[in-house]
Amino acid sequence: MKKTLLMALCVALLLMVCVSAQAATATATGTGVTVIKAADWAETYPDVYASYEKNAENEAVFDHVEEYPMIATVYEGMAFNKFYNSARGHYYTVQDVTNTGRPHALANCFTCKTPDFTAKVNNEGVSAYTIKFEDMLAEVNESVSCYNCHANTGNELVVTHTYLADAMGDELAGLNAETASCAQCHVEYYFAPETKAVTLPYDSLAAMHPDSIYALFEEMNFADYTNPRTGVAQIKVQHPEFETYMGAGSVHAAQFSCADCHMEKATNEAGETYTSHYWQSPLASESIKASCAACHPDLEGFVKGIQAKAEERTIAIGTKLEELTNKLADAVAAGKYSEEELNAIRALNRKGQFYWDFVFVENSEGAHNSRLTNECLDKAEQLIDEALAKLV
């Protein structure tokens, strides 16, 4: 009886969400648009603007290299192994990308940091990606703001980062607009070798699986950097929240959007309801926890349990990856293995690191899709163990 009632409540909640969902649409390009700043919308949407400004409170910065010392070795060959701080969120994107410690030659590093660059790409096309970083910085007025998700429409949701629309094709219209808005930046991507344009490594929802993404990188013979001691051509995964949440094994993706969990509904003094633009964990919102209580009476305990297991495995496998990197480097230096033998180990290292990184840099620590998280960690560990066995 209790299970029947619980399921009924869940179904009712899902139906409410599905009925209100808006389909994703993309902005027109080449229109000479000028970005309307967030502050210019403050009078029209005072509550939303005030909640957006509240993101300034997220000032804490954590040094990932200190927190996860294995990445000093795993990421050797690129600046992430020395300078890798946690992001403070949308409000500080321009400050963080400017002061990151990793040198930026081109403006493509502004892709998810400011609407000014998003509009420039929409107006000028892919040539904007090769503008010098410092030249683009002179044109930047603000960090991520209203234009990125709404264009200049006010409250309509519009995909302004056209690489997402390019990757999704006809499937874009089937995406919940609230999820598509977040997917513009919370994705795995690479810079196209010739144009330096931000590009997503898939052309459909089905092709977003890590297996398919890795197969594409293999077909392209793509690498972000090469470890100088091991000779492994490695892929630096970015932040695949969209691919993880929408991926195989996801329990909630078909019914709930990113906003349902990360942008709570709030009520102002006049009793009017609005969507808060203070982006936070659902565990920090009493109203969101209450809405999930029908299926998750202890949402916080449930989520933290998933995250603790994922974090423990990620650190353990990352430590193995560090061991593999050092042992492979020693093997290369010793000259006791043939190049064919070394290349076989390098291939296992490259693939194992990709699957490990897919979890390590995904910001939910397993909560978005624990099944896919465990699948990636299983594959990473198997590949790393196989490589280590070849070095005994």
URHU-V572018 format. One record per residue. N is the residue number from 1. SS is DSSP state (H for helix, E for strand, - for the rest). NEAR is the number of other C-alpha atoms within 10 Angstrom. Layout:
BEGIN
N,SS,NEAR + N,SS,NEAR
END
This chain:
BEGIN
1,-,6 + 2,H,7 + 3,H,9 + 4,H,9 + 5,H,11 + 6,H,14 + 7,H,14 + 8,H,13 + 9,H,13 + 10,H,17 + 11,H,13 + 12,H,10 + 13,H,16 + 14,H,15 + 15,H,11 + 16,H,12 + 17,H,14 + 18,H,14 + 19,H,8 + 20,H,9 + 21,-,16 + 22,-,16 + 23,E,16 + 24,-,20 + 25,-,20 + 26,E,19 + 27,-,17 + 28,-,14 + 29,-,16 + 30,-,13 + 31,-,11 + 32,-,11 + 33,-,15 + 34,-,14 + 35,-,19 + 36,-,17 + 37,-,18 + 38,H,17 + 39,H,16 + 40,H,11 + 41,H,15 + 42,-,14 + 43,-,10 + 44,-,11 + 45,-,15 + 46,H,12 + 47,H,21 + 48,H,19 + 49,H,21 + 50,H,15 + 51,H,16 + 52,H,20 + 53,H,15 + 54,H,15 + 55,H,18 + 56,H,14 + 57,H,10 + 58,-,16 + 59,-,11 + 60,-,8 + 61,-,11 + 62,-,12 + 63,E,14 + 64,H,18 + 65,H,19 + 66,H,14 + 67,H,10 + 68,-,12 + 69,-,17 + 70,-,22 + 71,H,20 + 72,H,20 + 73,H,20 + 74,H,23 + 75,-,22 + 76,-,20 + 77,-,20 + 78,-,17 + 79,H,15 + 80,H,19 + 81,H,18 + 82,-,20 + 83,-,16 + 84,-,18 + 85,E,17 + 86,-,13 + 87,-,17 + 88,-,18 + 89,-,17 + 90,H,20 + 91,H,23 + 92,H,19 + 93,H,19 + 94,H,20 + 95,H,13 + 96,H,19 + 97,H,17 + 98,H,17 + 99,-,10 + 100,-,16 + 101,-,14 + 102,-,15 + 103,-,12 + 104,-,15 + 105,-,12 + 106,E,17 + 107,H,20 + 108,H,24 + 109,H,20 + 110,H,23 + 111,-,20 + 112,-,21 + 113,-,27 + 114,-,23 + 115,H,28 + 116,H,27 + 117,H,25 + 118,H,23 + 119,H,25 + 120,H,22 + 121,H,22 + 122,H,21 + 123,H,17 + 124,H,14 + 125,H,14 + 126,H,16 + 127,H,12 + 128,H,22 + 129,H,24 + 130,H,17 + 131,-,14 + 132,E,14 + 133,H,18 + 134,H,13 + 135,H,11 + 136,H,19 + 137,H,16 + 138,-,8 + 139,-,11 + 140,-,15 + 141,-,13 + 142,-,18 + 143,-,23 + 144,-,22 + 145,-,23 + 146,H,24 + 147,H,24 + 148,H,27 + 149,H,24 + 150,H,17 + 151,-,26 + 152,-,19 + 153,-,12 + 154,-,14 + 155,-,11 + 156,-,12 + 157,-,25 + 158,-,23 + 159,E,26 + 160,-,25 + 161,-,26 + 162,H,20 + 163,H,16 + 164,H,23 + 165,H,22 + 166,H,17 + 167,H,19 + 168,H,19 + 169,H,13 + 170,H,12 + 171,H,14 + 172,H,21 + 173,H,16 + 174,H,13 + 175,-,20 + 176,E,23 + 177,H,25 + 178,H,22 + 179,H,23 + 180,H,28 + 181,H,25 + 182,H,18 + 183,H,19 + 184,-,20 + 185,-,20 + 186,-,19 + 187,-,21 + 188,-,26 + 189,-,20 + 190,E,20 + 191,E,16 + 192,-,13 + 193,-,10 + 194,-,7 + 195,-,13 + 196,-,18 + 197,-,23 + 198,E,22 + 199,E,18 + 200,-,20 + 201,-,22 + 202,-,20 + 203,-,16 + 204,-,15 + 205,-,17 + 206,H,12 + 207,H,18 + 208,H,24 + 209,-,18 + 210,H,22 + 211,H,12 + 212,H,14 + 213,H,18 + 214,H,18 + 215,H,15 + 216,H,15 + 217,H,14 + 218,H,12 + 219,H,9 + 220,H,9 + 221,-,9 + 222,-,16 + 223,-,15 + 224,-,13 + 225,E,17 + 226,E,17 + 227,-,17 + 228,-,12 + 229,-,17 + 230,-,23 + 231,-,17 + 232,-,23 + 233,E,20 + 234,E,24 + 235,-,22 + 236,-,20 + 237,-,21 + 238,-,17 + 239,-,21 + 240,-,24 + 241,H,24 + 242,H,22 + 243,H,24 + 244,H,30 + 245,H,25 + 246,H,20 + 247,-,22 + 248,-,16 + 249,-,16 + 250,-,16 + 251,-,15 + 252,-,13 + 253,-,19 + 254,-,13 + 255,-,16 + 256,-,18 + 257,-,23 + 258,H,20 + 259,H,19 + 260,H,17 + 261,H,18 + 262,H,19 + 263,-,21 + 264,-,22 + 265,E,15 + 266,E,16 + 267,E,13 + 268,-,9 + 269,-,7 + 270,-,6 + 271,-,8 + 272,-,9 + 273,E,12 + 274,E,15 + 275,E,15 + 276,-,21 + 277,-,23 + 278,-,22 + 279,-,18 + 280,-,16 + 281,-,13 + 282,H,20 + 283,H,16 + 284,H,12 + 285,-,15 + 286,H,11 + 287,H,14 + 288,H,19 + 289,H,18 + 290,H,13 + 291,H,15 + 292,H,17 + 293,-,14 + 294,-,17 + 295,-,13 + 296,-,15 + 297,-,13 + 298,-,13 + 299,H,18 + 300,H,13 + 301,H,12 + 302,H,12 + 303,H,19 + 304,H,15 + 305,H,14 + 306,H,17 + 307,H,18 + 308,H,14 + 309,H,14 + 310,H,22 + 311,H,16 + 312,H,11 + 313,H,17 + 314,H,23 + 315,H,16 + 316,H,14 + 317,H,22 + 318,H,26 + 319,H,18 + 320,H,18 + 321,H,27 + 322,H,21 + 323,H,17 + 324,H,24 + 325,H,28 + 326,H,16 + 327,H,17 + 328,H,24 + 329,H,17 + 330,H,15 + 331,H,17 + 332,H,17 + 333,H,12 + 334,H,9 + 335,-,10 + 336,-,11 + 337,-,13 + 338,-,10 + 339,H,11 + 340,H,9 + 341,H,12 + 342,H,21 + 343,H,15 + 344,H,12 + 345,H,23 + 346,H,21 + 347,H,16 + 348,H,20 + 349,H,26 + 350,H,19 + 351,H,22 + 352,H,27 + 353,H,29 + 354,H,22 + 355,H,24 + 356,H,25 + 357,H,23 + 358,H,24 + 359,H,27 + 360,H,24 + 361,-,16 + 362,-,24 + 363,-,14 + 364,-,22 + 365,-,21 + 366,-,26 + 367,-,21 + 368,-,27 + 369,-,23 + 370,H,22 + 371,H,17 + 372,H,21 + 373,H,25 + 374,H,17 + 375,H,14 + 376,H,21 + 377,H,25 + 378,H,16 + 379,H,17 + 380,H,29 + 381,H,22 + 382,H,15 + 383,H,22 + 384,H,26 + 385,H,19 + 386,H,15 + 387,H,24 + 388,H,20 + 389,H,11 + 390,H,12 + 391,-,16 + 392,-,6
END
